[in-house]
Amino acid sequence: MKKHYTFSTGDTIEADLKDLQKLLAENQLYLDNYTDVFSSLEDDEYVARGNGFCDRKYSDDFLEGQMEKYTHRIKEIQKWIAEWK
């Protein structure tokens, strides 16, 4: 049976344990990706956009915000998973 969950950001989902486990893995991947980008780029580096053009990298503030967002989401999902057990 699926339950309704609300993130601290106000986003809502309907999920069962399997859905939460999948969501946890996806959010961990997002966090890992943002952390890698944040730790590997210098101020003057550019990031390929995949369409042949290059764009300036994301700002440090944006990356830090995304890392914080996914860190909080992961903690919330882990709490919900623990409630299923």
C-alpha positions as CSV (number, residue, x, y, z in Angstrom):
1,M,0.0,0.0,0.0
2,K,1.3,3.4,-0.9
3,K,1.5,6.3,1.5
4,H,1.6,10.0,1.0
5,Y,4.8,11.8,2.0
6,T,5.6,15.5,2.1
7,F,9.2,16.8,1.9
8,S,10.2,19.9,3.9
9,T,10.2,21.8,0.6
10,G,6.5,21.1,0.2
11,D,6.8,18.6,-2.6
12,T,4.6,15.5,-2.1
13,I,4.9,12.0,-3.3
14,E,2.9,8.8,-3.0
15,A,5.2,5.8,-2.5
16,D,5.6,2.3,-1.0
17,L,8.8,0.9,0.5
18,K,10.2,-0.1,-2.9
19,D,9.5,3.4,-4.3
20,L,11.2,5.0,-1.4
21,Q,14.3,2.8,-1.8
22,K,14.5,3.7,-5.5
23,L,14.0,7.4,-4.7
24,L,16.8,7.2,-2.1
25,A,19.2,5.8,-4.6
26,E,18.3,8.4,-7.2
27,N,18.7,11.3,-4.7
28,Q,22.0,9.9,-3.5
29,L,23.2,9.8,-7.2
30,Y,22.1,13.5,-7.6
31,L,23.9,14.5,-4.4
32,D,27.1,12.6,-5.6
33,N,26.9,14.3,-9.0
34,Y,26.6,17.8,-7.6
35,T,29.4,17.1,-5.0
36,D,31.7,15.9,-7.8
37,V,31.0,18.9,-9.9
38,F,31.5,21.3,-6.9
39,S,34.8,19.7,-5.9
40,S,36.3,19.3,-9.4
41,L,35.7,22.6,-11.1
42,E,37.8,25.7,-10.9
43,D,36.3,29.2,-11.1
44,D,37.4,29.6,-14.7
45,E,36.3,26.2,-16.1
46,Y,33.4,25.7,-18.3
47,V,31.0,22.7,-18.6
48,A,29.9,21.2,-21.9
49,R,26.1,21.3,-22.2
50,G,25.9,18.2,-24.5
51,N,24.7,20.2,-27.5
52,G,28.1,21.3,-28.7
53,F,28.0,24.6,-26.7
54,C,29.7,25.4,-23.5
55,D,28.3,27.3,-20.6
56,R,29.8,28.7,-17.5
57,K,29.7,26.3,-14.7
58,Y,27.0,26.5,-12.1
59,S,27.6,29.1,-9.4
60,D,29.0,27.8,-6.0
61,D,25.8,29.1,-4.4
62,F,23.7,27.0,-6.8
63,L,25.7,23.8,-6.2
64,E,25.8,24.3,-2.5
65,G,22.0,24.8,-2.5
66,Q,21.5,21.6,-4.5
67,M,23.8,19.6,-2.2
68,E,21.9,20.9,0.8
69,K,18.5,20.1,-0.9
70,Y,19.5,16.5,-1.6
71,T,21.1,16.0,1.7
72,H,17.8,17.0,3.4
73,R,15.8,14.8,1.0
74,I,18.0,11.8,1.7
75,K,17.5,12.2,5.4
76,E,13.8,12.5,5.0
77,I,13.6,9.4,2.8
78,Q,15.8,7.4,5.2
79,K,13.4,8.3,8.0
80,W,10.4,7.2,6.0
81,I,12.1,3.9,5.1
82,A,12.9,3.3,8.7
83,E,9.2,3.8,9.6
84,W,8.3,0.9,7.2
85,K,10.5,-1.5,9.1
